[in-house]
Amino acid sequence: MNDLKILREYFRGHKVGVAFIVLAALVGAILGAVAYYQGWLG
């Protein structure tokens, strides 16, 4: 539970950075799914 408190404090102080990381992960997941279904992975 202590880790969650630290994580929550980090989110409060670095909202832009956290939003960027979440957005980048979402874009990466979408691109990965598209590449998989298009057969681009070999």
N, C-alpha and C positions, 0 to 999 in steps of 0.2 A: 504493500500500500504506500510505502514511502516513495517508491519510484513514481507512482501516479501523481503524487503531490508535486514532485520535482518537475515532471512532465507538464503538469497544469500550469505551474509558475512560468516555465519556459514558453508555453503557448501564449500566455498573457503578455509577456515582454517582447515576443518576436512574431507578431501576427503576420507580417508581410512575408517573412522567411518561411513560416509554416505553410502559408497559403501557396507560396511558390513550390514548395516541396510536394504538397498534395496535388497541385495542378500538374507538375511534371510527372508524377507517378501515374496519374490518370491518363495523360497523353501517351506515356510509354505503354500502358496496358492496352489502350485502344490500338496503337500501332502494332503491338505484338499480336493482338487478335486478328487484325487485318492481314498481317504477313502470314500468319498460320493458315487462315482460310483461303488466301490467294495462292498458297503453295510456294511462297518466296523463300522459304527456309531450306529448300533443297529436298 
